[in-house]
Amino acid sequence: MNIPHNSLVLYKGGPARVIAIGDKLDIELEDGRSLRVRPKDVVLLHPGPLAGLRDLGAISGDVEAACELLEGGQTTLPELAELIYGAYTPATAWAAWRLVEEGLYFRGPLEAIEAQPLREVARERAAREAKQAERHAWSGFLQRARAGQYALEDAPYLREIEEVAWSQRERSRVLQALDCDQNPQSAHALLLRLGYWDGAINPYPHRLGTILTAPVAELPKLPVEERRDLTHLPAFAIDEADSPDPDDALSLDGDRLWIHVADVAAVVSPDDPVDREARGRGATLYLPDISVPMLPETAIGRLGLGLMEISPALSFALTLEDSGAITAVEIVPSWVRVQRLSYTEVDQRLREAPFCDLYALAERHQARRAARGGFHRFARGQNASGRRSG
């Protein structure tokens, strides 16, 4: 290969000027260094003369017109430079080569350069821009995350961390890039550290595949059936002030203690879809942040004790001796009129009937259990509502 003095050559992807010729070539690089290389280590782009690499400045030309004109054919570097820039000079040769190297409009070796269809150019440009935008977004996210921060545009990366925290995926490039362990606990800690999660978010139900939505099913109307009318008995559902689903209540009728339980069987028949769904769930799930009912939410309004003026219930009557021993039990479907009270309200009314009498019953029952070796839950200092008094 004949390489003239002061010619433009390509060396390791960059431009170089030939400054001396012998067994080897002395070339000048862009940074001003001189090297001695073998002729086969360079590619001739233009025979020159090239006074200096500073002459290879940016120039303009109609690249798309040349690409469209050449579509489906081949050309050489000199021809491409003339077509785009109107002349074949060291500067236009270098500019044309940069286009070939870029691979967007033109591709191939210098002696057989192919023009790409403009529709492919548009697709490739969009893909490159999207990739560049992704690199920029990724870099910005990592910078923010290392500073313990996040932005709205970081949502895809944060979702990936969440999936690990929920045990929905085993590994994450985000955790790897941030030098975090690849496990749910590490992902959870990172989300807390970034402030994307707070302490109220509980990932454990997701990890266990727990259903966190209420059942959706239509419940039938209450059937017309025989029920004992116990609406004359004052009945009290005692629970936390914010409890949404009162399901039991107490009444006192002489020596009989009535325990009323919301009668779900009034509208849920054995082995119907609602029953099967409830059996599959096992129980209402109470979590720190939410509760997930085992029955459709409409069941609460229809069956919850005290949510309507009169409620259907399954009532248990316990006849008690003064010692607290149970001498008789009666179980009846019933209608009850229930008043809802909070633990705090009952605490303040323990001197009133029937709360003082219920308290006395509870004390006698616990004393009897303790005498028989039972677990003594009703500790000193607690009241009839089961809460410790001040």
C-alpha positions in Angstrom: 0.0 0.0 0.0 1.4 3.3 -1.1 1.0 5.9 1.6 2.2 9.4 0.7 3.9 11.9 3.0 1.4 14.3 4.7 -1.5 12.0 4.0 -4.5 11.4 6.3 -4.6 7.9 7.7 -6.8 6.1 10.3 -4.9 4.7 13.3 -6.8 2.8 16.0 -10.0 4.6 15.2 -8.6 8.1 15.2 -7.0 10.4 12.6 -3.3 10.7 12.0 -0.9 12.5 9.6 2.0 10.8 8.0 5.1 12.9 8.7 7.9 10.5 7.6 8.1 7.4 5.4 10.6 4.6 5.7 10.5 0.9 6.7 7.9 2.2 9.1 5.7 5.2 9.1 6.1 8.2 11.5 2.7 9.5 12.2 1.4 12.5 14.2 -1.7 12.0 16.5 -4.4 14.4 17.5 -2.8 14.9 20.9 0.5 16.0 19.3 2.4 12.7 20.0 4.5 11.0 17.3 4.6 7.3 16.8 6.4 4.9 14.5 4.0 2.2 13.1 3.9 -0.4 10.4 2.1 0.5 7.2 -0.4 -2.3 7.8 -1.4 -0.7 11.1 -3.0 2.3 9.3 -5.7 2.8 6.7 -5.3 5.5 4.1 -8.3 8.0 4.1 -6.8 10.7 1.8 -3.4 11.1 0.1 -3.1 14.7 1.2 -1.4 17.0 1.4 -2.6 17.6 5.0 -0.9 20.4 6.7 -2.1 19.5 10.2 -4.9 17.6 12.0 -6.4 20.9 13.0 -7.6 21.3 9.5 -10.1 18.4 10.1 -12.8 20.7 11.5 -16.5 20.2 11.4 -18.1 20.7 8.0 -21.7 20.5 6.8 -23.3 18.6 3.9 -26.6 17.1 2.8 -26.3 13.6 4.3 -29.9 12.5 3.9 -30.0 13.5 0.2 -26.8 11.4 -0.4 -28.3 8.5 1.6 -31.5 8.6 -0.4 -29.6 8.8 -3.7 -27.3 5.9 -2.9 -30.0 3.7 -1.4 -29.6 0.1 -2.6 -26.2 0.7 -4.1 -22.5 0.9 -3.0 -19.9 3.6 -3.2 -16.3 4.4 -2.0 -15.1 6.9 0.5 -13.9 9.4 -2.1 -17.2 9.2 -4.0 -19.2 9.6 -0.8 -17.2 12.6 0.3 -17.8 14.3 -3.0 -21.5 13.5 -3.0 -22.1 14.8 0.5 -19.7 17.7 0.7 -19.0 18.5 -3.0 -15.2 17.7 -2.8 -12.8 15.0 -1.8 -10.4 16.6 0.6 -8.7 15.5 3.9 -11.5 17.2 5.8 -14.4 15.8 3.8 -12.7 12.3 3.8 -12.5 12.4 7.6 -16.1 13.7 7.9 -17.4 11.0 5.5 -15.5 8.3 7.4 -17.0 9.5 10.7 -20.5 8.9 9.1 -19.5 5.4 8.0 -18.1 4.7 11.5 -21.3 6.0 13.1 -23.2 3.4 11.1 -26.5 5.3 11.0 -26.7 6.4 7.3 -23.8 4.4 5.8 -22.0 1.1 6.6 -19.3 -1.1 5.2 -15.6 -1.1 4.2 -14.2 2.0 2.6 -14.3 0.5 -0.9 -17.9 -0.9 -0.6 -19.9 1.5 1.5 -23.7 0.8 1.6 -26.4 3.4 2.2 -29.2 2.5 4.6 -32.8 3.0 3.7 -34.1 6.2 5.3 -36.9 4.4 7.1 -34.2 2.2 8.7 -32.2 5.3 9.6 -35.3 6.7 11.4 -35.9 3.5 13.3 -32.2 3.2 14.3 -32.0 6.9 15.3 -35.1 6.5 17.6 -33.6 3.3 19.1 -30.3 5.1 19.8 -32.0 8.1 21.3 -34.1 5.9 23.5 -31.0 4.0 24.6 -29.2 7.3 25.3 -32.2 8.5 27.3 -32.2 5.3 29.3 -28.5 5.6 30.1 -29.0 9.2 31.2 -32.0 8.2 33.4 -30.1 5.2 34.9 -27.1 7.5 35.7 -29.3 10.1 37.3 -31.2 7.5 39.4 -27.9 5.9 40.7 -26.6 9.3 41.6 -29.8 10.2 43.5 -30.1 6.7 45.2 -26.5 6.9 46.5 -27.5 10.2 48.1 -30.6 8.6 49.7 -33.0 10.4 47.3 -35.3 9.5 44.4 -37.4 11.4 41.8 -40.7 10.7 40.1 -38.9 9.5 36.9 -37.2 6.8 39.0 -40.4 4.8 39.3 -39.3 1.9 37.0 -36.2 1.3 39.0 -38.1 1.6 42.3 -40.6 -0.9 41.1 -37.8 -3.4 40.4 -36.6 -3.0 44.0 -40.2 -3.4 45.3 -40.5 -6.7 43.3 -37.5 -8.1 45.2 -38.9 -6.8 48.5 -42.1 -8.6 47.8 -40.3 -11.8 46.7 -41.7 -11.4 43.2 -38.2 -11.6 41.7 -34.9 -12.9 43.0 -32.3 -10.5 41.6 -32.2 -6.9 40.6 -29.6 -4.9 38.6 -30.5 -1.9 40.8 -29.5 -3.7 44.0 -26.3 -4.9 42.3 -25.4 -1.4 41.1 -25.9 0.0 44.6 -23.9 -2.8 46.2 -26.9 -4.2 48.1 -27.5 -7.8 48.9 -29.9 -9.6 46.6 -32.7 -10.5 49.1 -36.1 -9.1 50.2 -34.7 -7.7 53.4 -32.0 -5.7 51.7 -34.5 -4.4 49.1 -36.9 -3.4 51.9 -34.1 -1.6 53.8 -33.1 0.3 50.6 -36.7 1.5 50.0 -36.9 2.7 53.6 -33.5 4.5 53.2 -34.7 6.2 50.1 -37.9 7.3 51.7 -40.0 5.6 49.0 -41.5 3.3 51.6 -42.3 4.2 55.2 -42.7 1.9 58.2 -46.4 1.4 57.6 -45.8 -0.6 54.4 -45.8 -4.3 55.2 -44.3 -6.5 52.5 -44.8 -9.9 54.2 -48.4 -10.5 52.9 -47.1 -10.0 49.3 -44.2 -12.4 50.0 -46.6 -15.1 51.2 -49.0 -14.6 48.3 -51.8 -13.4 50.7 -55.0 -12.2 49.1 -55.4 -8.5 50.1 -58.7 -7.8 48.5 -62.2 -8.4 50.0 -64.4 -11.1 48.4 -66.8 -9.9 45.8 -70.2 -11.7 45.8 -73.9 -10.9 46.1 -75.5 -11.9 49.4 -79.1 -13.0 49.5 -81.7 -11.1 51.5 -82.4 -12.3 55.1 -84.7 -15.3 54.9 -88.1 -15.3 56.7 -87.5 -17.8 59.5 -88.3 -18.4 63.2 -86.1 -16.4 65.6 -86.3 -15.7 69.3 -87.2 -12.1 69.9 -84.6 -10.9 72.4 -84.9 -7.2 71.5 -86.2 -6.4 75.0 -82.7 -7.3 76.5 -80.2 -4.5 76.5 -77.3 -5.9 74.5 -73.8 -4.3 74.2 -71.1 -4.8 71.6 -67.9 -3.7 73.3 -64.8 -3.1 71.0 -62.2 -0.6 70.0 -63.7 2.7 69.1 -62.7 2.4 65.4 -63.7 -1.3 65.0 -65.7 -1.6 61.7 -67.2 -5.0 62.2 -68.9 -5.6 65.6 -69.6 -9.4 65.7 -70.5 -10.2 69.3 -72.5 -8.6 72.1 -73.4 -9.3 75.8 -76.7 -9.2 77.7 -77.5 -10.0 81.3 -81.0 -11.4 82.2 -81.1 -12.3 85.9 -78.8 -15.3 86.4 -78.5 -15.8 82.6 -75.6 -14.4 80.6 -76.5 -14.0 76.9 -73.7 -14.0 74.3 -74.9 -12.9 70.9 -72.8 -13.7 67.8 -73.5 -12.2 64.4 -75.3 -15.0 62.5 -73.5 -15.3 59.2 -75.4 -18.5 58.5 -78.5 -16.4 58.0 -77.3 -15.5 54.5 -74.4 -17.8 53.8 -75.4 -21.5 53.1 -73.0 -24.4 53.5 -70.8 -24.9 50.4 -72.2 -21.9 48.4 -69.6 -19.7 46.7 -69.4 -17.3 49.6 -68.9 -20.1 52.1 -66.2 -21.7 49.9 -64.4 -18.4 49.6 -64.5 -17.8 53.3 -63.2 -21.3 54.1 -60.4 -20.8 51.7 -59.4 -17.6 53.5 -59.9 -19.1 57.0 -60.4 -15.8 58.8 -60.5 -12.1 58.5 -56.9 -11.0 58.1 -55.9 -8.2 60.4 -52.7 -6.3 59.5 -51.1 -3.2 60.9 -52.3 -1.1 57.9 -55.4 -2.9 56.7 -57.9 -5.6 57.5 -59.1 -8.0 54.8 -62.5 -9.6 55.5 -63.2 -13.2 54.8 -66.7 -12.3 53.7 -68.0 -9.7 51.2 -67.9 -6.3 52.7 -71.7 -6.0 52.3 -72.0 -8.7 55.0 -70.7 -6.3 57.7 -73.5 -3.8 57.1 -76.1 -6.4 57.0 -75.0 -8.7 59.9 -72.8 -6.5 62.1 -74.4 -6.2 65.5 -75.5 -2.6 66.2 -75.1 -1.4 62.6 -78.9 -1.8 62.1 -81.7 -1.2 64.6 -82.3 -4.9 64.9 -79.8 -7.6 63.9 -80.0 -11.4 63.4 -77.8 -13.3 65.8 -77.0 -16.7 67.2 -77.5 -16.3 70.9 -76.0 -18.5 73.7 -77.7 -18.3 77.1 -75.5 -19.5 80.0 -77.2 -20.0 83.4 -74.7 -19.4 86.1 -74.4 -20.2 89.8 -73.0 -17.7 92.3 -69.7 -19.6 92.0 -69.5 -18.9 88.3 -70.3 -22.5 87.3 -72.5 -23.0 84.3 -75.6 -25.1 85.0 -77.5 -24.8 81.7 -76.9 -23.7 78.1 -79.4 -22.7 75.5 -78.6 -21.8 71.9 -81.2 -20.0 69.8 -81.4 -18.0 66.5 -82.5 -14.5 67.6 -83.3 -10.9 66.9 -81.3 -8.5 69.1 -81.1 -4.8 69.5 -77.5 -3.9 70.1 -75.8 -0.8 71.4 -72.1 -0.3 70.5 -69.7 0.9 73.1 -65.9 1.4 73.2 -63.7 -0.1 75.9 -63.1 3.4 77.2 -66.8 4.1 77.5 -67.3 0.9 79.5 -64.4 1.6 81.7 -66.1 4.8 82.7 -69.4 3.0 83.5 -68.2 0.1 85.6 -70.2 1.3 88.6 -73.5 1.2 86.5 -75.7 -1.9 85.9 -75.3 -4.1 84.0 -71.5 -3.4 83.6 -70.8 -3.8 87.3 -72.6 -7.1 87.3 -70.8 -8.3 84.2 -67.5 -7.3 85.9 -68.5 -9.4 89.0 -69.3 -12.4 86.7 -65.9 -12.1 85.0 -64.1 -12.0 88.4 -65.9 -15.0 89.7 -65.3 -16.9 86.5 -61.6 -16.1 86.5 -61.3 -17.1 90.2 -62.9 -20.4 89.5 -60.6 -21.0 86.5 -57.6 -20.2 88.6 -58.7 -22.5 91.4 -59.0 -25.3 88.8 -55.5 -24.6 87.5 -56.6 -22.6 84.4 -54.7 -19.7 82.9 -55.5 -16.6 84.8 -56.0 -13.9 82.1 -58.1 -11.5 84.1 -55.2 -9.9 85.9 -55.5 -7.6 88.9 -55.9 -4.0 87.7 -58.0 -5.1 84.7 -61.7 -4.3 84.3 -64.6 -6.1 82.8 -63.8 -5.0 79.3 -60.5 -6.9 79.4 -58.4 -3.7 79.5 -56.1 -2.6 82.2 -57.5 0.2 84.3 -55.5 3.3 85.2 
